[in-house]
Every structure is written in structure tokens, then in C-alpha cells.
Amino acid sequence: MKRKKTFGQIIITAMFIWSALLCHFEASTLREEGDMPNALLYWFFAFTALMGSMRFKIAEFVYWIIRYKNNVKK
């Protein structure tokens, strides 16, 4: 399933990446200050933001797995 990339999708993907970077740098600062629980929380937020930026690739992978499983059953 090919998706047509719109300008809005590109902007949202860029904002997910930007958010991940901000969360990573905030987590690094918190770790240096000794606040490890909050740093881990911010790194989790950065990870989920990166997963959000890769949402279309993840969807393609899931569709590929479904197609593969359907072809193996036949």
C-alpha cells in the first residue's frame, strides 16, 4: 500500500523528530543533574516520538507481515 506524502505529513514527521531531539537533550541535562527517573521518562518520550516519526514505515512493515502470513497459509 503506497501512501502519497503530503506536505502536512512531512511537517508532522519533522516535528516528531524535533520533539525527540528536545526530549533527548532534556534527558541528558536531567541525568547530569542526577535526576535519573525523570531522565528515563524523557528518554521514553524521545523513543515514542521517534516511533511516531516512523509511523508509515512501521505500518508498511506490519502490512508486509500480514501479506506474508496470508501467503504462507495458502
C-alpha positions as CSV (number, residue, x, y, z in Angstrom):
1,M,0.0,0.0,0.0
2,K,1.7,3.2,-1.2
3,R,0.8,6.4,0.5
4,K,1.0,9.7,-1.1
5,K,3.2,12.0,1.0
6,T,1.5,15.3,1.6
7,F,3.2,18.5,2.9
8,G,1.3,18.1,6.2
9,Q,2.7,14.6,6.8
10,I,6.2,15.8,6.2
11,I,5.8,18.7,8.7
12,I,4.3,16.4,11.3
13,T,7.2,13.9,10.8
14,A,9.7,16.7,11.2
15,M,8.0,17.8,14.4
16,F,8.1,14.3,15.8
17,I,11.9,14.2,15.2
18,W,12.3,17.7,16.6
19,S,10.4,16.6,19.7
20,A,12.5,13.5,20.1
21,L,15.7,15.7,20.0
22,L,14.3,18.1,22.6
23,C,13.4,15.3,24.9
24,H,16.8,13.6,24.5
25,F,18.7,16.8,25.3
26,E,16.4,17.5,28.3
27,A,17.0,13.9,29.5
28,S,20.8,14.3,29.1
29,T,20.6,17.5,31.2
30,L,18.5,15.8,33.9
31,R,20.9,12.9,34.0
32,E,23.9,15.2,34.6
33,E,21.9,16.9,37.4
34,G,21.4,13.4,39.0
35,D,17.6,13.1,38.3
36,M,17.7,9.7,36.7
37,P,14.0,8.8,37.0
38,N,12.9,11.9,35.1
39,A,15.7,11.4,32.6
40,L,14.5,7.9,31.9
41,L,11.0,9.2,31.4
42,Y,12.2,11.9,28.9
43,W,14.1,9.2,27.0
44,F,11.0,7.1,26.8
45,F,9.2,10.2,25.4
46,A,12.0,10.6,22.9
47,F,11.7,7.0,21.9
48,T,7.9,7.2,21.4
49,A,8.4,10.4,19.3
50,L,10.9,8.6,17.1
51,M,8.4,5.8,16.7
52,G,5.8,8.4,15.7
53,S,8.1,9.8,13.1
54,M,8.5,6.3,11.6
55,R,4.8,5.5,11.7
56,F,4.5,5.0,7.9
57,K,7.4,2.6,7.8
58,I,6.0,0.7,10.8
59,A,2.7,0.4,9.0
60,E,4.4,-0.9,5.8
61,F,6.2,-3.5,7.9
62,V,3.0,-4.6,9.6
63,Y,1.2,-4.9,6.2
64,W,4.2,-6.9,4.9
65,I,3.9,-9.3,7.8
66,I,0.2,-9.7,7.2
67,R,0.7,-10.3,3.5
68,Y,3.5,-12.8,4.3
69,K,1.3,-14.7,6.8
70,N,-1.6,-14.8,4.3
71,N,0.6,-16.2,1.5
72,V,2.1,-18.8,3.8
73,K,-1.3,-20.1,4.8
74,K,-2.3,-20.7,1.1
